[in-house]
Amino acid sequence: MQRVLRVVQWLWVLPVTLCGLPIWLGMRLFKQKHWVVHVSTAQAAILFVAIGGPAKWLLERHPFGAMDAMVVGCCVFAQDREAYERTFAHEMVHVQQSLRWGPLFPLAYALASVWAHCRGGCAYADNVFERQANGLR
């Protein structure tokens, strides 16, 4: 039964994951040395991890500012191996959030940022999803 639930969760988040897969596939096609498919039974997910190369280039130029790593569905992008290891626990919380919220996660995340900003807080640091990923409530 748990296996069926995992498949359903993965299918639920698939539309968001498909937005990140072109970057991961591009790294694979251009034979970047740091790319993996990581099956994490503890996280109940298949993770597509891209480290360095195009992922680094995109993260350095993110419209909301440079970042070490980010999650798009079940795709994890990191600037380098150290950033991946340093942010792994944080990003896995976002993977779990993606699995829970599925295709609604990007909208829910954006609305949480707007809500935090409207309450006088920081759209990033006071976003409920970021607070959860940082172990705060």
N, C-alpha and C positions, 0 to 999 in steps of 0.2 A: 504494500500500500504506500509506503514512503517513497518508493521508486516512482510510482505513478504520480505522486504529489510533486516530486522533483521535476519530472518531465512537464507537468502542467505549469509549474512555476517558470521553467525555462522557456516554454512556448509563450507564456504571458509576457515575459520581458523581451522576447525575440524582436519585436518591431524596433525597440530602442537599441538593442544589440546590433541590429542590421545597419544602424547609422554609424557605428564605430568600426564595423568589419572592413570597409574599404581601406582604411588606414592600415589595419593589421594585415590584410591581404596584400596591399602594396609593399609592405616591408617584406613579406614572404616572397613575392614575385621578384623583388630587387635583391633578394638574398642578403638582407640585413642580418647581421650575426645575432642580434638579440631579439628573438621573438619566440614565443612558446605557446603551446596550448596546455593549460594547467587544469587538470581535473581535481577539484577539491571536494571531497565527499563531506568534509567538515563544514564547508560553506554551502553545500548542496548546489553546486554550480559547476559549469564548465567555463573556465576563464580563458579569454584570449588576451594574452599579455604582450604588449609591445614596448620595448625599452630602447631609447636612443633613436638615432636616425630621424625619419619623418615625425615620429612621436615627439621627440625633443624639439624639433623645429616648430611644430604646432603649439606645444605647451609654452614655449618661449614667447609666442605671438598671440596667445589667447586674448580675445577681445576684452575680458575683464581683468587682465593682468597676467603676468607670467606665473606659472605654477609648477610644482615639482611632479605632480601626478594628478590624474583624474580618471573617472569611470564613466563609460557610456554603456549602459546596460550591463553586459558581462564582459565588456572590453576594458582592460586596465592599461592605461598609457602612463609611462614614466620617462623622465628626462634621462636618467641613467640608473645603473644597478643600485647605487647607494640610495637614490631617491625612492626607488621601488621598495627596497628593504625598510627604509625609514618610515614610509607612509603605508606599508602593507595593511596593518590593522585598521587604520582609518579608511582606506579604500575598500576593504572588505565589508565594512559597515555599509558603505554606499552600494556595494553589490547586493547585500541583503535588502537594503531599502528598495533597490531596483526590482529585485525578485518579488518583493511584497507589493509594490505599487505598479509594476509593469509599465505599460505605455503611458500611464498617468504621471509617472515620476518626474519627467522634465517639467511638466506644468505645475505639479505640486511643489517642486523645488523652487521654481520661479515665483510662485505665489507666496511661499514662505519667506523668500528674500524681500518681496514687496511689503509683506506684513511686518517684517523686522524693521525695515526702513521707515515705514509709516509710524511705527511706535517709537521712533527716535534712535533706533539701534543701527548696527552695521548690517548691511544686506548679506554679508558673508558670515561673519563671526556670530551673529545673533540668529542666523537661520536655524530653525529647529533641526533640520537634517544634519547640518554641520555640528551643532551642539551635541547631537546624539553620536556622531562619528568621533567626536573628541571626548566622549565619555561624560558629557555634561547633560543636564536636563533643563 
